Amino acid sequence: MQTSDNKRLYELDKEPIGKLLWKYSLPAVVGIMVMSVYNVVDRIFIGQGVGPEAIAGLAVTFPVMNVAAAFGVLIGAGASARTSIVLGMGDKQMAERVLGNSIVMTLVFGTIYIAFFGVFMDQILRLFGASDASLPYARDFMTYILPGLLVNNITYSYNNVMRASGYPTKAMVTMFIGAGLNVILAPIFIFVLHWGIKGAAIATDISMSVSMVFVLAHFFNSKSEVHFKRGIYQLRRDILLPIITIGAAPCIINTAGCVINAVINNTVYRYGGDSGVASIGIFTSFTQLMVTFVIGVCMGMQPIVGYNFGARRYSRLKRAYWLSVAVGTAACLLGCVVAQLVPGAISRLFTADETLINASSNAMRLATWMFWAVGFQIVTTNFFESLGEAGKSIFMSLSRQVIFLIPLLFTLPRLLDYRGVWLSFPLSDACATIVAAALLAVQMRKLHRLEAAR
């Protein structure tokens, strides 16, 4: 008689791919979208309850938190991908060693970056743009949020491992717990207790701590498919190297995001002033909704592809990939159509200033005419990561916004002035799509040969 945990692995092996992708992606999409909404609401609370200087201070802290998050995904993304693959191979003992080694490394990295940021906090905040007015708010927020960064990394990293080992709905509940509690606590701490920006940080710390307890309780439960136990915590090179190699792609793109944002903001400001910077904020906020949705689909795809790759069921993993591409492309195509047809309506959600509405509407039309292809790029990047193809995944992660976008931002505006800034985005998307298609063609031929050799 099969146990419930064996049934979870059995469904990854046998259940129809369409049904399986729905089962795994829906909780991931719902969970990650909830977190996106929470982030927006949290900023509204800070802006309404503390003031514009606090928003500026909060914005300065984003790159710092992105760097900390990069260390989290370095271990968490690699651990979840490796867990799926080795479970597909039928090696549960190795999956638990992956879990043990990854939790140790998460704690090690967390101790390092908390100490570093704590010692050099003011210098780092100044480096990312803190002014005399915003620095006190940024420092106040970082002082209280700093310990929570490690809690946050544990929560999200092992939430992904939970999903990868066959618990997608439970992983979604984890996201709801943190987001829901934060939405309740943040206004109480800011508006009722008048704790200001530090109240938002404390609310986040408490919420993420509760989520972390929920996640760790799952892995301390001996009935879970993969769980903590003695003998799995000794660090081993043969375990850590594949984890870090696979996790390097999302880690690098998180870290590079800090540089990319600086380049984009400076370029837009040089050619379009404050209105240009505001337009990039509206454009990013809108497109991020579709990107977040696609990332949720990829989170559901990853355990299916990883498990079936380990089990050498190549036709199943290819079907999971193509279904994910179809869903991701549909989401980005919808965003592209909306941005082309009603950019003014999108802009009015963020501002009532007619000059900014006109500027951002024109910019959005230029920047999104290739956005329909972004879903294909994101799914393909995650496909390579799920297969353990770290080099291709890293290259794909960097291609769109580093290898192509940054050089275009330095060259096109000199030829086309302000229009060149916005045309850099679709041209970068076009180049990245061509690269993705070429790499995918090679990978599919490789999978076809493996399938034929069985």
C-alpha positions as CSV (number, residue, x, y, z in Angstrom):
1,M,0.0,0.0,0.0
2,Q,1.4,3.4,-1.0
3,T,2.0,6.1,1.6
4,S,0.8,9.6,0.9
5,D,4.4,10.7,0.4
6,N,5.1,7.9,-2.1
7,K,1.9,8.9,-3.9
8,R,3.3,12.5,-4.3
9,L,6.4,11.1,-6.0
10,Y,4.2,8.6,-8.0
11,E,2.2,11.5,-9.4
12,L,5.3,13.3,-10.6
13,D,6.2,10.0,-12.4
14,K,2.8,9.0,-13.8
15,E,0.1,11.7,-13.6
16,P,-0.9,13.5,-16.8
17,I,1.4,16.5,-17.3
18,G,-1.4,19.1,-17.9
19,K,-3.1,18.1,-14.6
20,L,0.2,18.0,-12.8
21,L,1.4,21.4,-14.0
22,W,-1.9,22.9,-12.9
23,K,-1.6,21.3,-9.5
24,Y,1.9,22.5,-8.9
25,S,1.8,25.9,-10.7
26,L,-1.5,27.2,-9.3
27,P,-0.4,27.3,-5.7
28,A,3.0,28.8,-6.7
29,V,1.3,31.5,-8.8
30,V,-1.2,32.3,-6.1
31,G,1.5,32.4,-3.4
32,I,4.0,34.6,-5.4
33,M,1.2,37.0,-6.5
34,V,0.1,37.4,-2.9
35,M,3.6,38.3,-2.0
36,S,3.8,40.9,-4.8
37,V,0.5,42.5,-3.7
38,Y,1.8,42.5,-0.1
39,N,5.0,44.4,-1.2
40,V,2.9,47.1,-2.8
41,V,0.5,47.4,0.2
42,D,3.5,47.6,2.6
43,R,4.9,50.5,0.6
44,I,1.6,52.2,0.7
45,F,1.4,51.9,4.5
46,I,4.9,53.4,4.8
47,G,4.1,56.2,2.4
48,Q,0.8,57.1,4.0
49,G,1.9,56.6,7.6
50,V,5.4,58.0,7.7
51,G,6.0,60.2,4.6
52,P,7.9,60.6,1.3
53,E,11.3,60.7,3.0
54,A,10.5,57.2,4.4
55,I,9.7,56.0,0.9
56,A,13.0,57.3,-0.3
57,G,14.8,55.6,2.6
58,L,13.0,52.3,1.9
59,A,13.9,52.5,-1.8
60,V,17.6,52.8,-0.8
61,T,17.4,49.6,1.1
62,F,16.0,47.5,-1.8
63,P,19.5,46.8,-3.4
64,V,20.8,45.7,0.0
65,M,17.9,43.3,0.5
66,N,18.4,42.1,-3.1
67,V,22.0,41.2,-2.3
68,A,20.9,39.2,0.8
69,A,18.2,37.5,-1.3
70,A,20.8,36.6,-3.8
71,F,22.6,34.5,-1.2
72,G,19.3,32.9,-0.3
73,V,18.5,31.8,-3.9
74,L,22.1,30.7,-4.4
75,I,21.4,27.8,-2.0
76,G,17.6,27.6,-2.1
77,A,17.1,27.4,-5.9
78,G,20.0,25.0,-6.2
79,A,18.7,22.8,-3.4
80,S,15.2,22.6,-4.8
81,A,16.4,21.7,-8.3
82,R,18.8,19.0,-7.0
83,T,16.1,17.6,-4.7
84,S,13.8,17.1,-7.6
85,I,16.5,15.5,-9.7
86,V,17.8,13.0,-7.1
87,L,14.2,12.1,-6.0
88,G,13.6,11.3,-9.7
89,M,16.7,9.0,-9.5
90,G,15.1,7.3,-6.5
91,D,17.8,8.5,-4.1
92,K,15.9,9.8,-1.1
93,Q,19.0,9.6,1.1
94,M,20.9,12.0,-1.2
95,A,17.9,14.3,-1.2
96,E,18.0,14.5,2.6
97,R,21.8,15.2,2.4
98,V,21.0,18.1,0.0
99,L,18.6,19.4,2.6
100,G,21.1,19.2,5.4
101,N,24.0,20.7,3.6
102,S,21.8,23.5,2.2
103,I,20.5,24.6,5.6
104,V,24.0,24.7,7.0
105,M,25.2,26.9,4.1
106,T,22.2,29.2,4.4
107,L,23.1,29.8,8.1
108,V,26.7,30.4,7.2
109,F,26.0,32.9,4.5
110,G,23.4,34.6,6.6
111,T,25.8,35.2,9.5
112,I,28.3,36.7,7.0
113,Y,26.1,39.2,5.3
114,I,24.3,40.2,8.5
115,A,27.7,41.0,10.1
116,F,29.0,42.8,7.0
117,F,25.9,44.9,6.6
118,G,25.7,45.7,10.3
119,V,29.3,46.9,10.4
120,F,29.2,49.0,7.2
121,M,25.6,50.0,7.2
122,D,25.9,53.7,6.6
123,Q,28.6,53.4,4.0
124,I,26.5,50.8,2.1
125,L,23.3,52.9,2.2
126,R,25.2,56.0,1.0
127,L,26.6,53.9,-1.9
128,F,23.1,53.1,-3.0
129,G,21.9,56.7,-2.9
130,A,20.9,57.6,0.6
131,S,20.8,61.4,1.2
132,D,21.0,63.3,4.5
133,A,17.2,63.3,4.6
134,S,16.6,59.6,3.7
135,L,19.5,58.0,5.6
136,P,17.9,58.1,9.0
137,Y,14.9,56.2,7.7
138,A,17.0,53.8,5.7
139,R,19.1,53.1,8.7
140,D,16.1,52.7,11.0
141,F,14.5,50.2,8.7
142,M,17.7,48.2,8.1
143,T,18.6,48.0,11.8
144,Y,15.3,46.1,12.4
145,I,15.0,44.2,9.2
146,L,18.6,42.9,9.1
147,P,18.0,39.8,11.3
148,G,14.8,39.1,9.4
149,L,16.8,38.8,6.1
150,L,18.1,35.4,7.3
151,V,14.6,34.4,8.4
152,N,13.3,35.4,5.0
153,N,15.9,33.4,3.1
154,I,15.2,30.2,5.2
155,T,11.5,30.7,4.6
156,Y,11.6,31.1,0.8
157,S,14.5,28.8,0.1
158,Y,12.9,25.8,1.9
159,N,9.4,26.7,0.7
160,N,10.8,25.9,-2.7
161,V,12.3,22.6,-1.4
162,M,8.9,21.8,0.1
163,R,7.3,22.3,-3.3
164,A,10.1,20.3,-5.1
165,S,9.6,17.3,-2.8
166,G,5.8,17.1,-3.5
167,Y,4.0,19.6,-1.3
168,P,2.8,22.5,-3.6
169,T,-0.3,23.4,-1.7
170,K,1.5,23.4,1.6
171,A,4.1,25.7,0.1
172,M,1.4,28.1,-1.0
173,V,-0.1,28.2,2.5
174,T,3.4,29.3,3.8
175,M,3.3,32.3,1.5
176,F,-0.2,33.2,2.7
177,I,0.8,33.0,6.3
178,G,3.6,35.5,6.0
179,A,1.8,37.9,3.7
180,G,-1.5,37.8,5.6
181,L,0.1,38.4,9.0
182,N,2.2,41.2,7.7
183,V,-0.9,43.0,6.2
184,I,-2.5,42.8,9.7
185,L,0.6,43.8,11.8
186,A,2.1,46.6,9.6
187,P,-0.8,49.1,9.9
188,I,-1.1,48.4,13.7
189,F,2.6,49.1,14.3
190,I,2.7,52.1,12.0
191,F,-0.6,53.8,12.6
192,V,-1.7,52.6,16.0
193,L,1.6,52.2,17.9
194,H,3.3,55.0,15.8
195,W,6.5,53.1,15.4
196,G,7.1,54.6,12.0
197,I,9.3,52.8,9.4
198,K,10.8,50.5,12.0
199,G,7.2,49.2,12.7
200,A,7.0,48.0,9.1
201,A,10.4,46.2,9.6
202,I,9.3,44.6,12.8
203,A,6.0,43.5,11.3
204,T,7.9,41.8,8.5
205,D,10.3,40.1,10.9
206,I,7.4,38.7,13.0
207,S,5.5,37.5,9.9
208,M,8.4,35.8,8.3
209,S,9.4,34.2,11.6
210,V,6.0,32.6,11.8
211,S,6.3,31.4,8.2
212,M,9.8,30.0,8.9
213,V,8.5,28.0,11.9
214,F,5.8,26.6,9.6
215,V,8.4,25.6,7.0
216,L,10.9,24.1,9.4
217,A,8.1,22.2,11.3
218,H,7.4,20.4,7.9
219,F,11.1,19.3,7.6
220,F,11.4,18.3,11.2
221,N,8.4,16.0,10.7
222,S,9.7,12.5,10.1
223,K,6.6,11.7,8.0
224,S,7.6,14.3,5.3
225,E,9.2,12.8,2.2
226,V,12.4,14.7,2.8
227,H,13.2,15.7,6.4
228,F,15.9,16.7,8.9
229,K,17.7,13.9,10.7
230,R,21.1,13.0,12.0
231,G,24.0,12.5,9.7
232,I,22.9,14.9,6.9
233,Y,24.6,18.1,8.0
234,Q,28.3,17.3,7.3
235,L,29.3,19.5,4.4
236,R,30.4,17.6,1.3
237,R,31.9,19.0,-1.9
238,D,30.0,16.6,-4.1
239,I,26.7,17.8,-2.7
240,L,27.5,21.6,-2.4
241,L,29.0,22.1,-5.8
242,P,25.9,21.1,-7.8
243,I,23.7,23.1,-5.4
244,I,25.8,26.3,-5.8
245,T,26.3,25.7,-9.6
246,I,22.6,25.5,-10.2
247,G,21.7,28.3,-7.8
248,A,24.3,30.6,-9.4
249,A,22.0,31.7,-12.2
250,P,19.3,33.3,-10.0
251,C,21.9,34.5,-7.6
252,I,23.8,36.3,-10.3
253,I,20.7,37.9,-11.8
254,N,19.6,39.1,-8.4
255,T,23.0,40.7,-7.8
256,A,23.2,42.1,-11.3
257,G,19.8,43.6,-10.8
258,C,21.3,46.3,-8.5
259,V,23.7,47.4,-11.2
260,I,21.1,47.2,-13.9
261,N,18.7,49.4,-12.0
262,A,21.4,52.0,-11.5
263,V,22.3,52.1,-15.2
264,I,18.6,52.3,-16.3
265,N,17.7,55.0,-13.8
266,N,20.8,57.1,-14.7
267,T,20.3,56.7,-18.4
268,V,16.6,57.5,-18.3
269,Y,17.2,60.5,-16.0
270,R,19.9,61.8,-18.4
271,Y,17.6,61.8,-21.4
272,G,14.1,62.2,-19.8
273,G,14.6,63.8,-16.4
274,D,12.4,63.0,-13.4
275,S,9.5,62.3,-15.7
276,G,11.6,59.5,-17.4
277,V,12.5,58.0,-14.1
278,A,8.8,58.0,-13.0
279,S,7.9,56.4,-16.4
280,I,10.4,53.6,-15.9
281,G,8.8,53.0,-12.5
282,I,5.3,52.7,-14.0
283,F,6.6,50.4,-16.8
284,T,8.4,48.2,-14.4
285,S,5.5,47.9,-12.0
286,F,3.1,46.9,-14.8
287,T,5.4,44.4,-16.5
288,Q,6.5,42.9,-13.2
289,L,3.0,41.6,-12.7
290,M,3.2,39.4,-15.8
291,V,6.8,38.4,-15.0
292,T,5.8,37.4,-11.5
293,F,3.0,35.2,-12.9
294,V,5.4,33.4,-15.3
295,I,7.9,32.9,-12.5
296,G,5.1,31.2,-10.5
297,V,4.4,28.9,-13.5
298,C,8.1,28.1,-13.6
299,M,8.1,27.2,-9.9
300,G,5.4,24.7,-10.7
301,M,7.3,23.4,-13.7
302,Q,10.6,22.9,-11.9
303,P,9.8,19.8,-9.8
304,I,8.1,18.1,-12.7
305,V,11.0,18.7,-15.1
306,G,13.6,17.9,-12.5
307,Y,12.0,14.7,-11.3
308,N,11.3,13.3,-14.8
309,F,14.8,14.2,-15.9
310,G,16.2,12.2,-13.0
311,A,13.8,9.4,-13.9
312,R,14.8,9.6,-17.6
313,R,11.2,10.2,-18.7
314,Y,12.2,12.8,-21.3
315,S,8.9,13.0,-23.2
316,R,7.1,14.0,-19.9
317,L,9.6,16.8,-19.1
318,K,9.4,18.1,-22.7
319,R,5.6,18.3,-22.5
320,A,5.8,20.1,-19.1
321,Y,8.2,22.6,-20.7
322,W,6.1,23.3,-23.8
323,L,2.9,23.7,-21.7
324,S,4.7,26.2,-19.5
325,V,5.9,28.1,-22.5
326,A,2.4,28.3,-23.8
327,V,1.1,29.7,-20.5
328,G,4.0,32.1,-20.0
329,T,3.7,33.4,-23.6
330,A,0.0,33.9,-23.2
331,A,0.5,36.0,-20.0
332,C,3.1,38.2,-21.6
333,L,1.1,38.5,-24.8
334,L,-1.8,39.8,-22.8
335,G,0.4,42.3,-21.1
336,C,1.8,43.4,-24.5
337,V,-1.6,43.9,-26.0
338,V,-2.9,45.9,-23.0
339,A,0.2,48.1,-23.0
340,Q,-0.1,48.8,-26.7
341,L,-3.9,49.5,-26.6
342,V,-4.5,51.2,-23.3
343,P,-1.2,52.5,-21.9
344,G,-2.9,55.6,-20.6
345,A,-5.3,53.6,-18.4
346,I,-2.3,51.7,-17.0
347,S,-0.5,55.0,-16.2
348,R,-3.5,56.5,-14.5
349,L,-3.5,53.7,-12.0
350,F,-0.2,55.2,-10.7
351,T,-0.5,58.9,-11.2
352,A,-3.0,61.7,-12.0
353,D,-0.4,64.0,-13.6
354,E,-1.3,64.3,-17.3
355,T,2.2,65.1,-18.4
356,L,3.5,62.0,-16.8
357,I,0.6,59.9,-18.1
358,N,1.4,61.0,-21.7
359,A,5.2,60.4,-21.2
360,S,4.8,57.0,-19.7
361,S,2.1,56.0,-22.3
362,N,4.4,56.8,-25.2
363,A,7.3,55.1,-23.4
364,M,5.3,51.9,-22.7
365,R,4.2,51.5,-26.3
366,L,7.8,51.7,-27.4
367,A,9.2,49.4,-24.7
368,T,6.7,46.6,-24.8
369,W,6.3,45.6,-28.5
370,M,8.5,42.6,-28.0
371,F,7.3,41.8,-24.4
372,W,5.2,38.9,-25.7
373,A,8.5,36.9,-26.0
374,V,9.6,37.4,-22.4
375,G,7.5,34.5,-21.2
376,F,9.4,32.1,-23.5
377,Q,12.8,33.5,-22.2
378,I,11.9,33.1,-18.6
379,V,10.5,29.6,-18.9
380,T,13.5,28.5,-21.0
381,T,15.9,29.9,-18.5
382,N,14.2,28.0,-15.7
383,F,14.0,24.9,-17.9
384,F,17.8,24.8,-18.1
385,E,18.1,25.4,-14.3
386,S,15.7,22.5,-13.7
387,L,17.9,20.2,-15.8
388,G,21.0,21.2,-13.9
389,E,22.4,23.0,-16.9
390,A,23.9,25.8,-14.8
391,G,26.1,27.4,-17.5
392,K,23.2,27.8,-20.0
393,S,20.9,29.1,-17.2
394,I,23.4,31.7,-16.1
395,F,24.0,32.9,-19.6
396,M,20.3,33.1,-20.3
397,S,19.7,35.0,-17.0
398,L,22.2,37.6,-18.0
399,S,21.5,37.9,-21.7
400,R,18.4,40.0,-21.7
401,Q,19.3,42.7,-19.1
402,V,23.0,42.6,-19.0
403,I,24.6,41.3,-22.2
404,F,22.2,43.1,-24.5
405,L,20.3,45.8,-22.6
406,I,23.2,47.6,-21.0
407,P,25.2,48.1,-24.2
408,L,22.0,49.2,-26.0
409,L,21.3,51.8,-23.3
410,F,24.8,53.2,-23.8
411,T,24.5,53.3,-27.6
412,L,20.9,53.8,-28.9
413,P,20.1,57.0,-27.0
414,R,23.1,58.6,-28.6
415,L,21.6,57.9,-32.0
416,L,17.9,58.3,-31.3
417,D,17.9,60.5,-28.1
418,Y,15.1,59.7,-25.7
419,R,13.3,57.2,-28.0
420,G,16.5,55.2,-28.0
421,V,16.2,54.6,-24.3
422,W,12.9,52.9,-24.7
423,L,13.7,51.1,-27.9
424,S,16.6,49.4,-26.1
425,F,14.1,47.2,-24.2
426,P,12.4,45.5,-27.2
427,L,15.7,45.1,-29.1
428,S,17.2,43.5,-26.0
429,D,14.1,41.2,-25.8
430,A,14.5,40.2,-29.5
431,C,18.2,39.4,-29.1
432,A,17.6,37.4,-26.0
433,T,14.8,35.4,-27.7
434,I,17.0,34.4,-30.6
435,V,19.7,33.2,-28.1
436,A,17.1,31.3,-26.1
437,A,15.7,29.6,-29.2
438,A,19.2,28.6,-30.4
439,L,20.2,27.1,-27.0
440,L,16.8,25.3,-26.7
441,A,17.2,23.7,-30.1
442,V,20.6,22.2,-29.0
443,Q,19.1,21.0,-25.7
444,M,16.1,19.4,-27.4
445,R,18.3,17.5,-29.8
446,K,20.3,16.3,-26.8
447,L,17.2,15.1,-25.0
448,H,16.0,13.4,-28.2
449,R,19.2,11.4,-28.4
450,L,18.9,10.4,-24.8
451,E,15.3,9.3,-25.3
452,A,16.3,7.3,-28.4
453,A,19.1,5.6,-26.5
454,R,16.8,4.2,-23.8
